């Protein structure tokens, strides 16, 4: 079909298609090579029985690109690991928070009760707006808070 179109028009169509593809790809935020690891709650890996209902959550970042820095993060916190989606996180979805902080970010979701088992994960954005994949799931539990 395209071979029957006159050459100048065909070249214009091909150029327009290529330009549209390039523009579309350049406007999309791409996933980066950011990796999150060593998720911690109150400096501990998956602690049991913490005595803090607003614990500090921390993570570390790796990247193949020198000078990478975090410009924002999003935390999802839920009572079951299967609820860790943006639509279903029943304890807290921080939304995108503009911050370079990745150490002791204070839990700011629903009130946690004694013996709560809590699951969480995080993703970040780098300085150019690229977003990481979600981290692995981490967990912590709350100990007895009262007699």
DAKATA-V360055 format. One line per field, one symbol per residue. psi: psi as a letter, one per 20 degrees, with the letter a starting at -180 (. if undefined). Layout:
psi = ???
This chain:
psi = ghiiqqghgghggggggggggggghhippqqakppprlpqoljqolqpkqkpimqppqrqpqqipqjpqpirrppppriqhijmrhhioihpoirpooqipjplpppkbqpqrqjpppqqrqqrqaijjqqrrqrrprrqqpapir.
